[in-house]
Amino acid sequence: MMNSGVRIRSLRVVRGRTRAVDDVDLDIPAGQVTGLLGPSGSGKTSLLRAIVGVQIVDSGEVEVLGRPAGSPELRRRVGYVTQSPSVYEDLTVAENLRYFARLLRSRGDTSGAGVERVLATVGLTEAGSQLARTLSGGQLSRVSLATALLGSPELLVLDEPTVGLDPVLRASLWQTFRGIAEQGTTVIVSSHVMDEASRCDLLVLLRQGRVLARATPDELLERTATEDAESAFLSLIGDRA
Ligand SMILES: Nc1ncnc2c1ncn2[C@@H]1O[C@H](COP(=O)(O)OP(=O)(O)OP(=O)(O)O)[C@@H](O)[C@H]1O
């Protein structure tokens, strides 16, 4: 089924004394992998939280899959993986997932809360009986991702899922995101690692709460006459300085 992704108008989020999101207009298409890139403190988490509907916003509108962000009916349709893994260390991988699946069912959600299915999607079928506290960082990220996939979300929001992982693990996680998008899920991934840009269908570059650019990776390089996303970002900052 076609849906409308995310539509943001005149969004402002103030956190402490900072305009974490400063007058942002943004459309994120459905069915693609969109990368939200920007340095630490540029407002990525605040923007993602506004999309998921857990951020108090000062003004503006955020519409997700055709509904106001945070609407109760979006709860099942949106999966969110925060920066800190939401995994119980004293349970095995499968026990963690069964626990979260039971929570979904207790809310009346019976839509494919299949533990085996999500374990296979994130490539952890073999690790089901392993205690979470014995997992590597990369495996922990995958368990968090698996919990968010239990409800078969139409939109998956991932906040810096590859932070701290080595390049090989990062590459394999990105392949997993691609596979999830190919199944029809809209994926939004934040990162401050610019070389992850080439893995996205669409890029949104953020700086100081503002959108510096919204373009495909190729458009971005062409527009800035640069050869990689990091140089493109620096070139755009230079233009604004
Ligand atoms: N709880 C808070 N109280 C006060 N200021 C905050 C709070 N959370 C975030 N901020 C400020 O809001 C701005 C945006 O923060 P945000 O976490 O959205 O950025 P980010 O791009 O996700 O950063 P990072 O990559 O480090 O997670 C920053 O200047 C930050 O200092």
The ligand as an SDF file (V2000), in Angstrom:
LIG
                    3D

 31 33  0  0  0  0  0  0  0  0999 V2000
   17.8970   17.4280   27.3540 N   0  0  0  0  0  0  0  0  0  0  0  0
   18.5040   18.4890   26.8080 C   0  0  0  0  0  0  0  0  0  0  0  0
   18.6400   19.6430   27.4990 N   0  0  0  0  0  0  0  0  0  0  0  0
   19.2310   20.7180   26.9460 C   0  0  0  0  0  0  0  0  0  0  0  0
   19.7310   20.7400   25.6880 N   0  0  0  0  0  0  0  0  0  0  0  0
   19.6300   19.6220   24.9750 C   0  0  0  0  0  0  0  0  0  0  0  0
   19.0170   18.4360   25.4900 C   0  0  0  0  0  0  0  0  0  0  0  0
   19.0620   17.4940   24.5340 N   0  0  0  0  0  0  0  0  0  0  0  0
   19.6720   18.0430   23.4670 C   0  0  0  0  0  0  0  0  0  0  0  0
   20.0180   19.3220   23.7190 N   0  0  0  0  0  0  0  0  0  0  0  0
   20.6920   20.2400   22.7880 C   0  0  0  0  0  0  0  0  0  0  0  0
   19.9630   20.2560   21.5680 O   0  0  0  0  0  0  0  0  0  0  0  0
   20.8430   20.2530   20.4510 C   0  0  0  0  0  0  0  0  0  0  0  0
   20.5200   19.1120   19.5240 C   0  0  0  0  0  0  0  0  0  0  0  0
   20.7250   17.8890   20.1930 O   0  0  0  0  0  0  0  0  0  0  0  0
   20.4240   16.4800   19.4990 P   0  0  0  0  0  0  0  0  0  0  0  0
   20.6360   15.4270   20.5230 O   0  0  0  0  0  0  0  0  0  0  0  0
   19.1110   16.5390   18.8020 O   0  0  0  0  0  0  0  0  0  0  0  0
   21.6030   16.4260   18.3950 O   0  0  0  0  0  0  0  0  0  0  0  0
   22.2310   15.1870   17.6530 P   0  0  0  0  0  0  0  0  0  0  0  0
   22.5760   15.6640   16.2760 O   0  0  0  0  0  0  0  0  0  0  0  0
   21.3300   14.0040   17.7420 O   0  0  0  0  0  0  0  0  0  0  0  0
   23.5560   14.9220   18.4660 O   0  0  0  0  0  0  0  0  0  0  0  0
   24.3450   13.5380   18.7280 P   0  0  0  0  0  0  0  0  0  0  0  0
   24.8510   13.0770   17.3820 O   0  0  0  0  0  0  0  0  0  0  0  0
   25.4470   13.9450   19.6450 O   0  0  0  0  0  0  0  0  0  0  0  0
   23.3690   12.5780   19.3490 O   0  0  0  0  0  0  0  0  0  0  0  0
   22.2590   20.1910   21.0230 C   0  0  0  0  0  0  0  0  0  0  0  0
   22.7940   21.4950   21.0190 O   0  0  0  0  0  0  0  0  0  0  0  0
   22.0740   19.7020   22.4340 C   0  0  0  0  0  0  0  0  0  0  0  0
   23.0620   20.2300   23.2700 O   0  0  0  0  0  0  0  0  0  0  0  0
  1  2  1  0
  2  3  1  0
  2  7  2  0
  3  4  2  0
  4  5  1  0
  5  6  2  0
  6  7  1  0
  6 10  1  0
  7  8  1  0
  8  9  2  0
  9 10  1  0
 10 11  1  0
 11 12  1  0
 11 30  1  0
 12 13  1  0
 13 14  1  0
 13 28  1  0
 14 15  1  0
 15 16  1  0
 16 17  2  0
 16 18  1  0
 16 19  1  0
 19 20  1  0
 20 21  2  0
 20 22  1  0
 20 23  1  0
 23 24  1  0
 24 25  2  0
 24 26  1  0
 24 27  1  0
 28 29  1  0
 28 30  1  0
 30 31  1  0
M  END
$$$$
